[in-house]
Amino acid sequence: MLDACEICSVRDWQTVHTGPVRDGAFGSLTAPETVVGRCGGCGAERLAEAFCHDDSIYSSNEYRNLLQEGVDAASFFAEHDMMQLQNLKVLWPESVRGKRVADVGCAAGSFLDHISGLAAKTIAIEPCGAYHDSLRERGHTLYSTTSEGRSALTTSVDFATTFSVIEHVRNPRAFLTEIASLLKPGGRMLVSTPNRRDVLMDLLPDDYPAFFYRSVHRWYFDVPSFTRCAELAGLSVEKSIVVHRFGLSNALVWLRDRKPGGRTPLPHLDSPLLDSFWQSYIEKEGSGDYLYFSLARAG
């Protein structure tokens, strides 16, 4: 079911999951024979293409409909504005003041709004037409694809971001190479993606994988496999950061109920200090739920 790896061209795959995976919102699952394999070359994991959604869902409303989310900018802000605090926290101490910044796969552009007025130019690269008018109205320079932006931009980009996008694409190596082509020599980028070493993958090996693996995510990385992908794309990894975005109650609810409980704390566990210790420990162990990578273009 798996052909040559798009990242490293190796054809050696080890099956790491066979069974249904999440298909959009929680509760919707794919067929029981869904397969995820781990590449014997670069170490990345991939959902077999037969179980993936076509790329066309990202240029229409289909992707947000699948997630049972609204498809207008206001709905996106309600879901994602709060998440920008984590992105900005990881960005620090990088300064975007006076820089030309591109966000690839920006959706409605929540991150760009947060740096607008500080950056010299904000460039939105987003295939979904439902967000285009709003992005333009808010002053972001818009392109539907990275290649379109590369052709139109007369000055190279200083800094690029792409949050929670690389796991969706057919070829992560080519995706990073395309973004790097926007950057000036010495330009840098910040990339985020789910961490397949998420602590719950070990704590709940029979229940959590069907939630973690998703029909809209082709690729699943840990730090070594993503680092290898970036290197093959001609980029150097300056820094990798493991983040855990959930408090202790989230893990305990999973262990109790075998299903997600969101961010609502359990009784007697509503303690920022307790959550801070838990999250810091999990991050130190490399088992947080998300990864960030600071990458630099050579030259």
C-alpha positions as a printed NumPy array, in Angstrom:
array([[  0.   ,   0.   ,   0.   ],
       [  2.98 ,   2.316,   0.48 ],
       [  5.221,   3.274,  -2.431],
       [  8.687,   4.809,  -2.27 ],
       [  8.97 ,   7.389,   0.492],
       [  8.497,  10.897,  -0.903],
       [ 11.092,  12.209,   1.552],
       [ 13.998,   9.812,   1.034],
       [ 12.884,   7.442,  -1.801],
       [ 13.367,   4.317,   0.325],
       [ 10.786,   1.522,  -0.147],
       [ 11.27 ,  -0.17 ,   3.225],
       [  8.146,   0.292,   5.395],
       [  7.27 ,  -1.138,   8.805],
       [  3.558,  -1.174,   9.639],
       [  2.987,   0.709,  12.91 ],
       [ -0.812,   0.908,  12.887],
       [ -3.591,  -1.062,  11.237],
       [ -7.122,  -0.017,  12.112],
       [ -9.476,   2.932,  11.894],
       [ -8.176,   6.491,  12.321],
       [ -9.926,   9.783,  12.949],
       [-11.756,  11.092,   9.885],
       [-12.449,  14.734,  10.643],
       [-14.177,  15.494,  13.946],
       [-13.896,  13.092,  16.89 ],
       [-16.24 ,  10.131,  16.532],
       [-15.864,   9.751,  12.779],
       [-13.501,   6.967,  11.731],
       [-12.04 ,   5.513,   8.553],
       [-12.217,   1.876,   7.456],
       [-10.76 ,  -0.767,   9.845],
       [ -8.01 ,  -1.684,   7.374],
       [ -6.375,   1.783,   7.387],
       [ -2.563,   1.459,   7.434],
       [  0.218,   3.689,   8.761],
       [  3.822,   2.736,   7.983],
       [  7.221,   3.921,   9.215],
       [  9.927,   4.518,   6.621],
       [ 13.107,   2.502,   7.14 ],
       [ 15.138,   5.313,   5.569],
       [ 14.199,   8.668,   7.103],
       [ 12.044,   7.329,   9.944],
       [  8.947,   9.374,   9.101],
       [  5.562,   7.708,   9.357],
       [  2.988,   7.909,   6.57 ],
       [ -0.686,   7.125,   6.177],
       [ -1.182,   4.963,   3.09 ],
       [ -2.39 ,   7.211,   0.257],
       [ -5.489,   5.082,  -0.357],
       [ -6.876,   6.354,   2.959],
       [ -5.937,  10.038,   2.495],
       [ -8.239,  12.817,   1.358],
       [ -7.532,  14.481,  -1.969],
       [ -5.647,  17.793,  -1.847],
       [ -8.657,  19.569,  -3.351],
       [-10.332,  19.661,   0.078],
       [ -7.942,  22.442,   1.123],
       [ -8.948,  24.838,  -1.641],
       [-12.662,  24.422,  -0.908],
       [-14.82 ,  24.419,   2.216],
       [-14.583,  20.635,   2.475],
       [-11.723,  20.512,   4.988],
       [-13.421,  22.781,   7.545],
       [-16.72 ,  20.986,   6.98 ],
       [-14.979,  17.685,   7.7  ],
       [-13.778,  19.12 ,  11.021],
       [-17.266,  20.502,  11.698],
       [-15.865,  24.035,  11.871],
       [-17.181,  27.227,  10.312],
       [-15.611,  28.264,   7.021],
       [-15.628,  32.051,   7.463],
       [-12.797,  34.118,   8.971],
       [-14.696,  34.879,  12.184],
       [-15.19 ,  31.154,  12.896],
       [-11.497,  30.53 ,  12.328],
       [-10.519,  33.32 ,  14.728],
       [-12.808,  31.897,  17.421],
       [-11.024,  28.537,  17.124],
       [ -7.456,  29.67 ,  16.527],
       [ -6.743,  33.115,  17.966],
       [ -5.904,  31.631,  21.358],
       [ -3.438,  29.219,  19.755],
       [ -1.306,  32.112,  18.538],
       [ -0.051,  32.685,  22.086],
       [  1.832,  29.38 ,  21.842],
       [  3.183,  30.21 ,  18.382],
       [  4.361,  33.637,  19.545],
       [  5.889,  32.149,  22.678],
       [  7.956,  29.721,  20.604],
       [  8.861,  32.488,  18.141],
       [ 10.45 ,  34.5  ,  20.947],
       [ 13.188,  35.823,  20.995],
       [ 13.047,  35.997,  17.176],
       [ 12.005,  39.504,  16.177],
       [  9.937,  40.103,  13.045],
       [ 10.122,  43.883,  13.361],
       [ 10.717,  45.416,   9.954],
       [ 10.845,  42.009,   8.25 ],
       [  8.936,  40.537,   5.321],
       [  7.104,  37.556,   6.803],
       [  5.223,  34.824,   4.926],
       [  2.839,  32.384,   6.612],
       [  2.31 ,  29.308,   4.436],
       [ -1.062,  27.637,   4.88 ],
       [ -2.245,  30.561,   6.994],
       [ -6.014,  29.845,   6.693],
       [ -7.756,  33.074,   7.799],
       [ -4.442,  34.623,   8.869],
       [ -4.714,  34.749,  12.644],
       [ -0.941,  34.61 ,  13.146],
       [ -0.348,  37.325,  10.569],
       [ -2.858,  39.579,  12.33 ],
       [ -0.86 ,  39.219,  15.538],
       [  2.361,  40.463,  13.912],
       [  0.756,  42.984,  11.545],
       [  2.107,  46.475,  12.188],
       [  5.356,  45.045,  13.512],
       [  6.465,  43.233,  10.362],
       [  7.222,  45.392,   7.324],
       [  5.087,  43.128,   5.109],
       [  2.799,  40.185,   5.868],
       [  2.363,  37.614,   3.103],
       [ -0.513,  35.143,   3.268],
       [ -0.161,  31.901,   1.297],
       [ -3.467,  30.051,   1.456],
       [ -5.319,  27.826,  -1.039],
       [ -8.805,  28.121,   0.507],
       [-10.749,  30.778,  -1.39 ],
       [-13.215,  31.318,   1.48 ],
       [-10.539,  33.318,   3.325],
       [ -9.131,  35.335,   0.432],
       [-11.308,  38.455,   0.572],
       [-10.85 ,  38.795,   4.311],
       [ -7.071,  38.371,   4.07 ],
       [ -6.843,  41.12 ,   1.446],
       [ -9.148,  43.43 ,   3.39 ],
       [ -6.891,  43.141,   6.431],
       [ -3.854,  44.202,   4.419],
       [ -2.068,  40.912,   3.859],
       [ -0.488,  40.247,   0.465],
       [ -2.18 ,  37.078,  -0.749],
       [ -1.057,  34.16 ,  -2.905],
       [ -2.87 ,  30.862,  -3.33 ],
       [  0.309,  28.777,  -3.536],
       [  3.977,  29.037,  -2.632],
       [  4.979,  28.832,  -6.302],
       [  2.64 ,  31.72 ,  -7.132],
       [  4.239,  33.768,  -4.375],
       [  7.736,  32.904,  -5.553],
       [  6.913,  34.077,  -9.072],
       [  5.281,  37.33 ,  -7.97 ],
       [  7.484,  38.521,  -5.127],
       [ 10.201,  40.911,  -6.247],
       [ 12.025,  40.842,  -2.906],
       [ 12.848,  37.718,  -0.957],
       [ 11.184,  36.922,   2.349],
       [ 13.125,  37.379,   5.59 ],
       [ 11.152,  34.915,   7.675],
       [  8.54 ,  32.247,   6.972],
       [  6.192,  30.302,   9.196],
       [  4.036,  27.255,   8.577],
       [  1.992,  25.941,  11.465],
       [  0.313,  22.518,  11.383],
       [  0.546,  22.19 ,   7.599],
       [  3.448,  19.899,   6.688],
       [  1.646,  16.806,   7.986],
       [ -1.04 ,  17.344,   5.307],
       [  1.099,  17.605,   2.182],
       [  2.083,  14.835,  -0.252],
       [  5.815,  15.598,  -0.174],
       [  7.181,  17.263,   3.003],
       [ 10.675,  17.523,   1.567],
       [  9.445,  19.398,  -1.521],
       [  7.161,  21.514,   0.684],
       [ 10.125,  22.738,   2.757],
       [ 12.203,  23.305,  -0.373],
       [  9.432,  25.459,  -1.867],
       [  9.21 ,  27.599,   1.261],
       [ 12.994,  27.935,   1.362],
       [ 12.877,  29.269,  -2.213],
       [ 10.933,  32.275,  -0.888],
       [ 13.659,  33.122,   1.593],
       [ 16.611,  35.368,   1.08 ],
       [ 20.056,  33.776,   1.686],
       [ 20.331,  33.264,   5.42 ],
       [ 16.547,  33.546,   5.771],
       [ 14.834,  31.416,   8.377],
       [ 11.552,  29.646,   9.009],
       [  9.532,  28.243,  11.899],
       [  7.619,  24.978,  11.348],
       [  5.225,  23.141,  13.663],
       [  3.684,  19.673,  13.472],
       [  2.194,  17.082,  15.865],
       [  4.672,  14.933,  17.764],
       [  4.203,  11.214,  17.241],
       [  5.993,  10.687,  20.576],
       [  2.995,  12.253,  22.326],
       [  2.934,  10.815,  25.865],
       [ -0.548,   9.358,  25.323],
       [  0.728,   7.153,  22.493],
       [  2.661,   5.197,  25.148],
       [  0.085,   5.455,  27.937],
       [ -2.849,   4.341,  25.757],
       [ -1.414,   2.216,  22.922],
       [ -4.756,   0.502,  22.273],
       [ -6.966,   3.604,  22.25 ],
       [ -5.015,   6.743,  21.429],
       [ -3.523,   5.889,  17.991],
       [ -6.992,   5.866,  16.378],
       [ -7.389,   9.44 ,  17.627],
       [ -3.833,  10.606,  16.905],
       [ -3.628,   9.298,  13.344],
       [ -5.963,  11.175,  11.009],
       [ -7.199,  10.826,   7.447],
       [ -6.164,  14.437,   6.717],
       [ -2.614,  13.898,   8.022],
       [ -0.368,  11.989,   5.66 ],
       [  2.811,  12.376,   7.752],
       [  3.831,  11.839,  11.399],
       [  7.18 ,  13.017,  12.737],
       [  9.386,  12.879,  15.78 ],
       [ 12.478,  15.074,  16.169],
       [ 14.96 ,  12.761,  14.346],
       [ 12.687,  12.06 ,  11.359],
       [ 11.763,  15.702,  10.869],
       [ 15.417,  16.721,  11.188],
       [ 16.305,  14.237,   8.442],
       [ 13.549,  15.611,   6.202],
       [ 14.765,  19.179,   6.7  ],
       [ 18.358,  18.213,   5.959],
       [ 17.317,  16.488,   2.731],
       [ 15.524,  19.715,   1.796],
       [ 18.792,  21.628,   2.175],
       [ 17.898,  23.257,   5.486],
       [ 19.729,  23.257,   8.789],
       [ 17.85 ,  22.73 ,  12.039],
       [ 18.895,  25.496,  14.409],
       [ 16.576,  24.452,  17.204],
       [ 13.868,  21.897,  17.96 ],
       [ 11.295,  22.567,  20.656],
       [  8.873,  20.078,  22.195],
       [  5.651,  21.619,  23.52 ],
       [  2.833,  20.077,  25.534],
       [ -0.331,  22.132,  25.233],
       [ -2.56 ,  20.291,  27.728],
       [ -2.718,  20.128,  31.489],
       [ -2.592,  17.   ,  33.667],
       [ -6.39 ,  16.656,  33.698],
       [ -6.417,  16.   ,  29.971],
       [ -4.184,  12.934,  30.376],
       [ -6.132,  11.666,  33.38 ],
       [ -9.466,  11.973,  31.553],
       [ -8.006,  10.021,  28.638],
       [ -6.84 ,   7.308,  31.043],
       [-10.257,   7.216,  32.742],
       [-12.609,   7.541,  29.761],
       [-10.489,   6.453,  26.782],
       [-11.646,   9.576,  24.911],
       [-10.692,  13.261,  24.773],
       [-11.757,  15.58 ,  27.563],
       [-10.458,  18.87 ,  26.205],
       [ -8.998,  21.459,  28.555],
       [-11.586,  21.358,  31.352],
       [ -9.737,  20.546,  34.612],
       [-10.842,  17.757,  36.916],
       [-12.002,  18.643,  40.441],
       [ -9.114,  19.466,  42.804],
       [ -6.689,  19.622,  39.865],
       [ -7.439,  23.164,  38.672],
       [ -3.903,  24.337,  39.429],
       [ -1.727,  26.336,  37.003],
       [  1.291,  25.341,  39.101],
       [  0.485,  21.628,  38.768],
       [ -0.135,  21.942,  35.032],
       [  3.069,  23.926,  34.56 ],
       [  5.102,  21.208,  36.296],
       [  3.387,  18.444,  34.28 ],
       [  3.863,  20.217,  30.961],
       [  7.481,  21.141,  31.684],
       [  8.305,  17.563,  32.656],
       [  6.647,  16.066,  29.574],
       [  8.411,  18.582,  27.334],
       [ 11.756,  17.747,  28.934],
       [ 11.079,  14.056,  28.257],
       [ 10.384,  14.848,  24.58 ],
       [  6.808,  13.555,  24.837],
       [  4.811,  16.748,  24.387],
       [  2.039,  16.743,  21.81 ],
       [  3.619,  19.275,  19.431],
       [  6.969,  19.986,  17.769],
       [  8.455,  23.255,  16.555],
       [ 11.574,  23.593,  14.422],
       [ 13.616,  26.678,  13.67 ],
       [ 15.217,  26.146,  10.251],
       [ 17.749,  28.18 ,   8.311],
       [ 18.406,  28.378,   4.605],
       [ 22.055,  27.957,   3.705],
       [ 23.89 ,  30.737,   1.931]])
